């Protein structure tokens, strides 16, 4: 299970992806409260793309690859 996403929410996310509405996921509380902080932690709060040019610590997730099926 993805952090904070139960089976029902995962099914809804899969439906959004299939219908081309995956951007809606980034408005969900589970993204803000669970997934986003985990992504930042895994990336050591560093932007993958910006880090190559400058040691860029960040508080936001940017340069995001959108969810696709």
Secondary structure as GFF3:
##gff-version 3
##sequence-region A 1 69
A	DSSP	alpha_helix	7	18	.	.	.	ID=ss1
A	DSSP	three_ten_helix	22	27	.	.	.	ID=ss2
A	DSSP	alpha_helix	29	30	.	.	.	ID=ss3
A	DSSP	pi_helix	31	35	.	.	.	ID=ss4
A	DSSP	alpha_helix	36	42	.	.	.	ID=ss5
A	DSSP	alpha_helix	48	51	.	.	.	ID=ss6
###
